[in-house]
Amino acid sequence: MRISSNFDSGNIQVISATSPQDIQLSICKDNQSEFYQWFHFKLDTTAFVSHAITIKNLAKSAYPDGWQNYQAVASYDRQEWFRVESEFDGDNLVIQHTPEFPQVYYAYFAPYSYERHMDLLAWAQQSEHCKPCHLGETLDGRDMSLLVIGEPAEGKKSIWVTARQHPGETMAEWLVEGFLHRLLDEDDGLAKWLLDKAVFYVVPNMNPDGSARGHLRTNAKGVNLNREWQTPSIENSPEVYFVKQKMQEIGVDMFLDVHGDEALPYNFVAGCEGNPNYDERLEGLESSFKQALLTATPEFQDIYGYEKDKPGEGNLTVAANAIGHEFDCLSYTLEMPFKDNIELPDSVYGWSPIRCKQLGEDVMVAMRSIVDMLR
C-alpha cells in the first residue's frame, strides 16, 4: 500500500498503514493556522480488498459537527466522485471501502483543481461577452483573475459573484462553473435578457493559494479572507485587497459570495440584517431574491441557516456585510452543504458537482427577479 497527497489540493499525513484494515491518518493544518478539515489523498493498493481508513483527531478540527452523518467522497478517474461509507465516533472518521481499482482518491468534497480553474478561465474568454481581467498576484505568485461579462453602459447594473474565499469549499467554484456556462450560452434567453440589464463581475476563485495548498479556510499566510474585508492589505490578504479595489473602481449593485457549510445539510443564504444601513428596501430585495430562488428550485430552502444578526451587530469584516454596507446594495452569502441536501437526499453522490452547477444556473432566475429593483 502507498498513500500520497503530493498533488494539487492534497492534504493528509500518514500515522501508520500496517494493513488494509488498519490505516491511520490525520489532516494537516492550514499553513500558519489552527484550521483543519479538508483532506484529499490517493491510495495505491490491491483492488477488491476491504479497507478501513481512520482519520484521527477530528474532535479539534475546525468544525467537529461537520463529521456527524458525513460520508467521504471517492473517485477512480478524478471526474466522478461518489460517496463511501463513513462513520464518526466523536474523534475519528472511519471510511469503509472496497476499491474496484488499484488506485483510488478520497476527499472531503469533490476537488476543483487549479488546472480546472485555469481551463474555466480559458473557456470563458472565448465568448464575445467575456473579458478576462488580471487584478494582481497572490502571496504565492498566482493570478487573481476576474471575468467581466457583458458590455458596460449607462443604466446597467453591476453584479459581483465571488467564490472560494475558503479554499476547501470547492462546491463554490462548481456553482460558478454552472453559472458561467448558462450566462455565456448564446442560445439561452435568460442569459441574453440579463446581459441587457447588467454587467457581471465574477471571481471564480478568491483563494488560489489555499486551494492548491490543500487548505480548508485560509490563504498562504494562514489568513481567513472572509474576515479581511474591512481593512485588507497587500501583506496579509492581497486577494481581498485587489478585488475590493476593483469593486470601488466600478461599483456594486448586487454581491453574491458563494461558500460551503460543513455542518448544515441544506442550501441557504445569509443576509445583512445586522448592518447599520439595513432598511426596508434591502429587506425587500432579499425577500424577492429568496422567493424567486425558492420557486426556481427545490434544492433551496429558507427555514434552516445561520441565526440572523441583531440590528447594528453585523460583522463588517465579513465580505457580504462589508460590501452590502459600503455600497448599500443587496448582498448575500450563499451556502451549500458538504454532506447532502437532506431534503432531496442522494445516497450515491450526496451534494455533488452536478447539483452545484445546476444551482448556479438557477441563481440566474433569482437575479432576474430583482435586477430592475437594485437601484
N, C-alpha and C positions, 0 to 999 in steps of 0.2 A: 504494500500500500504506500501511497505517497499523497500528501496533502500540500497544496501550494496556493498562494494568493498574490504572487508577484506579477500582477497584471492590473489593468485599468480598473479602479474601484475595489480592488481586492483588499480584504481585511480578515485575518484570522491568525491566531497563534496556537501552535500545537503543544499541548501539555504532554500527551502520550498517545500512542496508537499501537497497542500491542496485538490487537486482533480486530476483525471487522465488528465484533460485538463490544469492543471496548476502546472507542475513540474519544479522547478527552481534549476539548478545545476551549479557548477563551477569545474574547473580542478585544482588539487593541483600541485604546482610547484615541480620540482625535488629537492631533498634534497640539501640545501646549494647552490641553483641555482635559476636563474630567468626563466629558460626554463620551459614551459608547453605547451602541445598539446595532449599528449597521454591520453585517457580515456578508462576505462573498468569497467563496473559495472553490477550488477544484479537487476532486477526489479521484485518484487513479487506483483502480482496484480490480477485483475479479467480478465479472458480471454474474448476475443471478445468485448472489450470495447475500444473505440478510445482514444489514449493518445497523448498529446502534451508535449514533453520533451524539455525544453530550457536549453542549456549550454551557460552560460553567460560569459561576459568579455573576449571575444576572440580577440578583436582588439589589445590587448597587448600580445597575445600568441606568441610563437616562430616564427611562420610562418603564419601570417594572410591571406596571399594569398592562403594558403593551404585549406581554408574553402570554397573558391569560387567553385561552381559546384561539391562540395564534397557530397557524400552520406555515412552515417554511416553504419556499419555492425551490424547485429543482429544474434542471434542463440538461439535455444531452447535446443539443445543437446551438445553444445560446440564443435561440429565436423563440421557441415555445417554452414557457415557464409554467409548470404545473405544481399544485400543492402536494406535499408529502406529510405523512402522519407525524405529528409533533405533540409532545406533552410537556407541560411546565409544572414543576413541583414547588415553586416559590423561589428557587435559586438556579435551577438547571433546566435547560431545554433539551429534551431527548428526541432526536429525529430518528424514526424507524423507517428504513427504506431498503428495498432490494433493487439495486440498479439493473437495468436491462442492457447496459453497455459498460465497457471498462472505464470510461471517463464520464463523470457527472459533475455538474456545477450546482452549488447551493447558494442561496442568497436570501436576504431579509425581504426584498421585493425584487421584481424583475429589473435588472440593472438597465440604465440608459447610458451607454458608453460615450466617452469623449469623441470617438470616431463617428458614432451615430449623430452626435450633436453637430459635428462639422459637416456631415452628409446632409443634415436637415438644412443648415445654412446654405450649403451649395445648391441644394434643390430649390430652395425658396427664391434665391436670387434670379433664377431663370424665368420667373414670372415678370411680366412687364409692369405689374403693380408693386413690385417689391424692390427696395433698395437697401443693401446691407450697409451698416454704419459701424466703424470701429470707434469705440469710446475710449479705450485705453488698455492698460495691461494690469493683470493681477499681480500679486506678490511673487508668484512662481513664473511670471512672464507669459501667461496665457492671455489670449484675446478676450476682452469684454465686448461682446457683439450684440448689436441692436438691429432688428429688422424694421424698416419703415415701410408700411404697406398702405398704399393709397396716395393720391395726389393732393398735397396741401392746397387749400383755397379758402377764401373768406367765408365764414359761416360754418365751416366744417368743425366737428368736434375732434378732440384729441383723446383717444382711448389707449391706455397703457396696460399691458399684461406682462407680468414677470413671474418667473418660476425658479424653483430650486435654490432659494436663499439657503435652505437647509439641504445640503447635497444628497443625503441619504433618502430624501423624499423624492425618489425618481418618478413616482406617479405624476408629479407636477409637469415634468417635461414630456411625458407620454401624452398628457392632456393637451399641452401646447402643440404637439405634433398633429393631433386631430384637429385642433382649432385652425392651424395654418393650412392644412390640407383642404378644409372646407372654404376658408376665407380666400384662398388662391385658386379655387375651382372656377374656371371660366364659364362653366355651364350652370353654376349654382345661383339661382335668383336672389336668395337671401344675401349671399356674398356681394353681388352687384349692388343691391339696394343699400347695404351698409357702407360700402366703399363710396357711394354717392353722398353719404351723410357724414362720414368720419374718416380720419386717418388713424391707423393702428400702429402703435409702437410696442414691439414685442421683444422681450429679452428672454430667450428660451432657457438660459442657464445663468443665474446670477452668481454662481459659485463654482466655476470650473476647476479651481484648485482642489477644493474639498471633494468634489466629485471624483477626480482622478486619484486622489489620495485614499479614498475609501472612508471618508469621514461621514459621520451622521449629521452633524449640525453646524460645523464651523469651517472657516476658511483656513488657509495655510498657517496662519498665526494663532489659530485657536479662538478666533473671534466669531461670536454669533452675529451674523449680519443683520438679523431681524431685531437687533437691539441697538443698531447704529444709525438710525435714520434721523435722529435729532442733530447729531454732530459727527457725521462721517469724516474720516481722514484718509489721506493718501497712505499714511504709515500703517494704519490698522485695518482699514476697510475701503480700499480703493474701489472695490466692486460697487458699493453703495454710493461712494463719492461721485463716481463718473455717471452713474445712472441718474442720481438726483440732480447733478449739474445740468444734464440734458433736459430733465423734466422742467427745471427752472427756466431754461432757454426757450422751450417750446410751449409749455403749459400742460395742464392735465384737467380734463373734464370728467374722466372716469378712470379708476385704477382697480385692477384685479390682480391680487397677489396669490399665487397658487401654491398650496402646501399639501402635506400628508399628515395625518394624525395616527400615532402609534396605538392608542388605546380604544378610541371610539369607532365602532363598526358602522359608520354612516358617512354620507356625503352631506356637508352643511357649509354655511357661510358664517363669518363673524364680522359684524359691522363696527361702526364708530360711535356707538351710543354714549360713550364716556368722553368724547371730545368736547372742548369748550364751545365750539361753534355749532354743535349738533342742533338741528332745528326741524320744524315740520316739513320743510322742503326735502331735506336729506332723508328724513324718515319715510316720506312718500316715495322717493326714488328707491330706497332699499326695499320697501314693501312691494313695489311694482316689479322690481327685478326678481325677487324671490318668488312671487306669484307666477310670473311667466316661466321661470325655470321649473317650478312645481308642475305646471301644465305641460311643459315640453317633455319631461322625463320622469318616470317613477324612481329613477336612481337617486333623485334629490329629495330631501325632506327638511322640515324646519321645526321639528319638535326637539330633537336631541342635538346638542352642541355645547359651546362654551357659555358659561354664565356671563350675562351682559354686564359691562362696566357701569358703575353708578355715574350719574351726570358729573362731568368735570374730573373724573378719576381715570380717564383713558391714559394708557402708557404711550406717550408720544415718541418713544424711541422705536416703536414697532412700525413697520412700513405702512400698513393700511391706515393706522391712526395718524401718523406723521403727514402723509400725503393728503389724506382726507381733510386734515386741519389746515395745512398750508394753502391748499388750492380750493378749499371749500367745495369739495366735489364728492360724488358717490365713490366710495372706496371700500372694497370688501377683501377679506381674506377667504379664499375658497379652500376647504379642507376635504381630503379623501382618505379612506382607510388603508392601512397596511394589511388588514385582515380580509374582510369581505364586507359588502353591504348586506347587513343582517336581514334587511327587508326583502332582498332578492338574492338569496344565497346560491353560490355555485360551488359544489363540493370538489370539483376538479381543478378549477382555476382561481376561485375566490375573486376578490377585486383584482383586475388584470389590466394589462396594457390596452387591450381591445376596448374594454369598458371605459378606461380613462380617455381614450381618443374619442369615443362616442360622446362622452360628457363634454369634451372640448367643442365638438360640433354643436351640441345642444345649448351651450353657453351663448352662442351667437343668437339663438332665438330670444333669450332673455335680454340681450343687448338691444335687439330690435325694439323691444317694448319700451325702452327708456331713452333711446338715443336722442329723440326730439325734445325731451324734457330736461336734458342735462344742464342747459343754461337758459 
